[in-house]
Amino acid sequence: KVKRELFDLRMLKATGRLEKPHLFKYNRHRLAQLLTIERERELVKEAETSTQEVAESVSNASSTTTVETADSPE
């Protein structure tokens, strides 16, 4: 939506009908905020995924180690 508003503002500027030029700065700022929030959510999701993978690999490694020690003839 914000990208579309920026596009519309550029069209108004090109045709000479732009009445509120401050909206360029406002919409660019708003777009940056939205993209930042989107990226933060991606990073949180990636961190949760990697944490789960590490937990699974640790539990698999500990069960594998236990099995290996149990199978050794001593």
Secondary structure, DSSP 8 states (H G I E B T S, - for coil): -HHHHHHHHHHHHHHT--S-THHHHHHHHHHHHHHHHHHHHHHHHHHHHHHHHHHHHHHHHHHHHHHHHHHS--
